[in-house]
Amino acid sequence: MLQVVDASEEDKKLIFSEKDAVWSKYSNQVKVGDIFGASVGSVEAYGAFVHLQFPDGIYLFISK
């Protein structure tokens, strides 16, 4: 699943985001204060990749 986040006819360029597409699927299920099962995939200088576990699948989230 991908979401188009930018399109330029002039440059003939499309920019897609898997994160935005997946987030739109799960955003209505997330509220401040919710607790989720998760595992840390990796830690980088700019943030960590955390896999949140939802009842119908896993959502990859980048925490900064």
DSSP file (Angstrom, degrees, kcal/mol; ACC not computed):
  #  RESIDUE AA STRUCTURE BP1 BP2  ACC     N-H-->O    O-->H-N    N-H-->O    O-->H-N    TCO  KAPPA ALPHA  PHI   PSI    X-CA   Y-CA   Z-CA
    1    1 A M              0   0    0      0, 0.0     2,-0.3     0, 0.0    21,-0.2   0.000 360.0 360.0 360.0 128.6    0.0    0.0    0.0
    2    2 A L        -     0   0    0     19,-0.1     2,-0.4    18,-0.1    16,-0.2  -0.961 360.0-150.3-133.4 150.9    1.4    3.4   -1.0
    3    3 A Q  E     -A   17   0A   0     14,-1.4    14,-2.2    -2,-0.3     2,-0.5  -0.981  22.3-124.2-120.5 134.6    0.1    6.9   -0.9
    4    4 A V  E     +A   16   0A   0     -2,-0.4    12,-0.2    12,-0.2     3,-0.1  -0.664  31.9 172.8 -74.8 123.3    1.1    9.7   -3.4
    5    5 A V  E     +     0   0A   0     10,-3.0     2,-0.3    -2,-0.5    11,-0.2   0.565  66.1  14.8-108.3 -13.9    2.5   12.6   -1.4
    6    6 A D  E     -A   15   0A   0      9,-1.3     9,-2.8     2,-0.0     2,-0.4  -0.953  58.9-174.6-159.1 141.3    3.7   14.7   -4.3
    7    7 A A  E     -A   14   0A   0     -2,-0.3     2,-0.5     7,-0.2     7,-0.2  -0.992   1.1-173.8-140.3 130.8    3.2   14.8   -8.0
    8    8 A S  E  >> -A   13   0A   0      5,-2.9     5,-2.1    -2,-0.4     4,-0.9  -0.933   9.9-176.1-128.9 108.3    5.0   17.1  -10.5
    9    9 A E  T  45S+     0   0    0     -2,-0.5     3,-0.2     3,-0.2    -1,-0.1   0.899  89.4  55.1 -65.0 -40.3    3.8   17.0  -14.1
   10   10 A E  T  45S+     0   0    0      1,-0.2    -1,-0.2     2,-0.1    -2,-0.0   0.913 118.3  32.0 -60.3 -45.7    6.6   19.4  -15.0
   11   11 A D  T  45S-     0   0    0      2,-0.1    -1,-0.2     0, 0.0    -2,-0.2   0.510 103.8-129.1 -88.5  -5.7    9.3   17.2  -13.6
   12   12 A K  T  <5 +     0   0    0     -4,-0.9     2,-0.4     1,-0.2    -3,-0.2   0.950  62.1 140.2  52.6  52.8    7.5   14.0  -14.4
   13   13 A K  E   < -A    8   0A   0     -5,-2.1    -5,-2.9     2,-0.0     2,-0.4  -0.982  37.6-170.9-133.2 136.7    8.0   12.9  -10.8
   14   14 A L  E     -A    7   0A   0     -2,-0.4     2,-0.5    -7,-0.2    -7,-0.2  -0.980   9.1-157.8-121.0 138.6    5.8   11.1   -8.3
   15   15 A I  E     -A    6   0A   0     -9,-2.8   -10,-3.0    -2,-0.4    -9,-1.3  -0.979  13.2-167.9-118.5 126.3    6.7   10.7   -4.6
   16   16 A F  E     -A    4   0A   0     -2,-0.5     2,-0.4   -12,-0.2   -12,-0.2  -0.749   9.1-158.8-110.8 156.0    5.1    7.9   -2.7
   17   17 A S  E  >  -A    3   0A   0    -14,-2.2   -14,-1.4    -2,-0.3     4,-1.3  -0.952  12.9-174.7-137.3 118.4    5.0    7.1    1.0
   18   18 A E  H  > S+     0   0    0     -2,-0.4     4,-2.6   -16,-0.2     5,-0.3   0.887  91.7  56.1 -70.9 -39.8    4.3    3.7    2.5
   19   19 A K  H  > S+     0   0    0      1,-0.2     4,-2.7     2,-0.2     5,-0.2   0.916 107.2  47.5 -59.7 -46.0    4.3    5.2    6.0
   20   20 A D  H  > S+     0   0    0      2,-0.2     4,-2.1     1,-0.2    -1,-0.2   0.888 112.3  50.1 -64.3 -39.1    1.6    7.8    5.1
   21   21 A A  H  X S+     0   0    0     -4,-1.3     4,-1.0     2,-0.2    -2,-0.2   0.930 114.7  42.7 -65.6 -45.3   -0.6    5.1    3.5
   22   22 A V  H  X S+     0   0    0     -4,-2.6     4,-1.6   -21,-0.2     3,-0.4   0.899 111.7  55.2 -68.4 -40.0   -0.3    2.7    6.4
   23   23 A W  H  X S+     0   0    0     -4,-2.7     4,-2.7    -5,-0.3     3,-0.3   0.908 103.5  54.7 -60.3 -41.7   -0.8    5.6    8.9
   24   24 A S  H  < S+     0   0    0     -4,-2.1     4,-0.3     1,-0.2    -1,-0.2   0.823 107.0  52.7 -62.5 -29.3   -4.1    6.6    7.2
   25   25 A K  H  < S+     0   0    0     -4,-1.0    -1,-0.2    -3,-0.4    -2,-0.2   0.871 123.3  26.0 -71.0 -37.2   -5.3    3.0    7.7
   26   26 A Y  H >< S+     0   0    0     -4,-1.6     3,-2.4    -3,-0.3     4,-0.4   0.554  92.0  95.5-105.9 -10.2   -4.6    3.0   11.4
   27   27 A S  G >< S+     0   0    0     -4,-2.7     3,-1.1     1,-0.3    -1,-0.1   0.812  82.7  56.4 -58.6 -32.7   -4.7    6.6   12.5
   28   28 A N  G 3  S+     0   0    0     -4,-0.3    -1,-0.3     1,-0.2    -2,-0.1   0.623 104.2  55.8 -74.1  -9.5   -8.4    6.4   13.7
   29   29 A Q  G <  S+     0   0    0     -3,-2.4     2,-0.5     2,-0.0    -1,-0.2   0.458  93.3  83.1 -96.6  -3.4   -7.4    3.5   16.0
   30   30 A V    <   +     0   0    0     -3,-1.1     2,-0.3    -4,-0.4    -1,-0.0  -0.892  51.6 170.9-111.7 127.4   -4.7    5.5   17.9
   31   31 A K    >   -     0   0    0     -2,-0.5     3,-2.4     0, 0.0     2,-0.0  -0.960  44.7 -89.3-130.4 150.6   -5.4    7.8   20.8
   32   32 A V  T 3  S+     0   0    0     -2,-0.3     3,-0.1     1,-0.3     0, 0.0  -0.350 116.2  25.9 -56.3 130.8   -3.1    9.7   23.2
   33   33 A G  T 3  S+     0   0    0      1,-0.3    -1,-0.3    -2,-0.0    -3,-0.0   0.257  87.4 138.5  96.6 -10.8   -2.5    7.4   26.2
   34   34 A D    <   -     0   0    0     -3,-2.4     2,-0.4     1,-0.0    -1,-0.3  -0.305  43.8-142.9 -63.9 151.2   -3.1    4.1   24.3
   35   35 A I        -     0   0    0     -3,-0.1     2,-0.3     2,-0.0    -1,-0.0  -0.976  20.6-178.0-119.7 131.4   -0.8    1.2   25.1
   36   36 A F        -     0   0    0     -2,-0.4     2,-0.3    18,-0.0    18,-0.1  -0.922  32.2-113.1-126.7 150.2    0.4   -1.2   22.3
   37   37 A G  E     +B   53   0B   0     16,-0.5    16,-2.6    -2,-0.3     2,-0.3  -0.635  52.6 163.5 -71.6 141.2    2.5   -4.2   22.1
   38   38 A A  E     -B   52   0B   0     -2,-0.3     2,-0.3    14,-0.2    14,-0.2  -0.986  32.1-150.8-156.9 161.5    5.7   -3.3   20.1
   39   39 A S  E     -B   51   0B   0     12,-1.4    12,-3.0    -2,-0.3     2,-0.5  -0.996  26.3-120.7-137.5 144.5    9.2   -4.3   19.2
   40   40 A V  E     -B   50   0B   0     -2,-0.3    10,-0.2    10,-0.2     3,-0.1  -0.726  21.3-172.2 -85.6 123.4   12.1   -2.1   18.3
   41   41 A G  E     -     0   0B   0      8,-3.5     2,-0.3    -2,-0.5    -1,-0.2   0.925  64.8 -29.4 -79.9 -48.4   13.4   -3.0   14.8
   42   42 A S  E     -B   49   0B   0      7,-1.0     7,-2.7     2,-0.0     2,-0.5  -0.977  51.7-128.7-163.9 160.3   16.5   -0.7   14.9
   43   43 A V  E     +B   48   0B   0     -2,-0.3     5,-0.2     5,-0.2     2,-0.2  -0.978  28.8 177.7-119.8 127.8   17.8    2.5   16.4
   44   44 A E  E >   -B   47   0B   0      3,-3.4     3,-0.8    -2,-0.5    -2,-0.0  -0.718  45.9 -99.7-121.0 171.1   19.4    5.2   14.2
   45   45 A A  T 3  S+     0   0    0      1,-0.2     3,-0.1    -2,-0.2    -1,-0.0   0.816 123.8  45.1 -61.2 -31.0   20.8    8.7   14.8
   46   46 A Y  T 3  S-     0   0    0      1,-0.2     2,-0.3     0, 0.0    -1,-0.2   0.507 128.6 -59.0 -93.9  -6.1   17.5   10.2   13.6
   47   47 A G  E <   -B   44   0B   0     -3,-0.8    -3,-3.4     2,-0.0     2,-0.4  -0.962  57.8 -73.8 155.9-170.7   15.1    7.9   15.5
   48   48 A A  E     -BC  43  63B   0     15,-2.7    15,-3.1    -2,-0.3     2,-0.7  -0.931  27.4-130.6-123.5 145.7   14.0    4.3   16.0
   49   49 A F  E     -BC  42  62B   0     -7,-2.7    -8,-3.5    -2,-0.4    -7,-1.0  -0.865  33.0-176.4 -93.4 115.4   11.9    2.0   13.9
   50   50 A V  E     -BC  40  61B   0     11,-3.0    11,-2.8    -2,-0.7     2,-0.8  -0.951  20.3-145.0-119.2 132.1    9.2    0.5   16.1
   51   51 A H  E     -BC  39  60B   0    -12,-3.0   -12,-1.4    -2,-0.4     2,-0.3  -0.854  16.3-159.2 -97.2 108.2    6.7   -2.1   15.0
   52   52 A L  E     -BC  38  59B   0      7,-2.4     7,-2.3    -2,-0.8     2,-0.7  -0.698  13.1-134.8 -85.8 140.0    3.4   -1.5   16.7
   53   53 A Q  E     -BC  37  58B   0    -16,-2.6   -16,-0.5    -2,-0.3     5,-0.2  -0.863  24.0-177.4-103.5 115.8    1.1   -4.6   16.9
   54   54 A F  E >   - C   0  57B   0      3,-2.7     3,-1.6    -2,-0.7   -18,-0.0  -0.694  41.0-107.3-102.5 159.7   -2.6   -4.0   15.9
   55   55 A P  T 3  S+     0   0    0      0, 0.0     3,-0.1     0, 0.0    -1,-0.1   0.826 119.5  38.0 -56.7 -32.6   -5.2   -6.7   16.0
   56   56 A D  T 3  S-     0   0    0      1,-0.1     2,-0.3     0, 0.0    -3,-0.0   0.209 130.4 -41.0-107.3  17.4   -5.4   -6.9   12.2
   57   57 A G  E <   -C   54   0B   0     -3,-1.6    -3,-2.7     2,-0.0     2,-0.4  -0.967  68.2 -67.4 156.0-170.0   -1.7   -6.5   11.4
   58   58 A I  E     -C   53   0B   0     -2,-0.3     2,-0.5    -5,-0.2    -5,-0.2  -0.956  32.8-155.5-120.3 135.9    1.6   -4.7   12.2
   59   59 A Y  E     -C   52   0B   0     -7,-2.3    -7,-2.4    -2,-0.4     2,-0.5  -0.946  13.7-137.6-112.3 126.9    2.2   -1.0   11.5
   60   60 A L  E     -C   51   0B   0     -2,-0.5     2,-0.4    -9,-0.2    -9,-0.2  -0.744  27.0-174.9 -84.7 123.5    5.8    0.2   11.1
   61   61 A F  E     -C   50   0B   0    -11,-2.8   -11,-3.0    -2,-0.5     2,-0.7  -0.960  19.9-144.7-123.7 135.8    6.3    3.5   12.9
   62   62 A I  E     -C   49   0B   0     -2,-0.4     2,-0.5   -13,-0.2   -13,-0.2  -0.895  17.5-160.1-101.5 115.9    9.3    5.7   12.9
   63   63 A S  E      C   48   0B   0    -15,-3.1   -15,-2.7    -2,-0.7    -2,-0.0  -0.818 360.0 360.0 -97.5 129.9    9.8    7.4   16.3
   64   64 A K              0   0    0     -2,-0.5    -1,-0.1   -17,-0.2   -15,-0.0   0.393 360.0 360.0-113.1 360.0   11.9   10.5   16.4
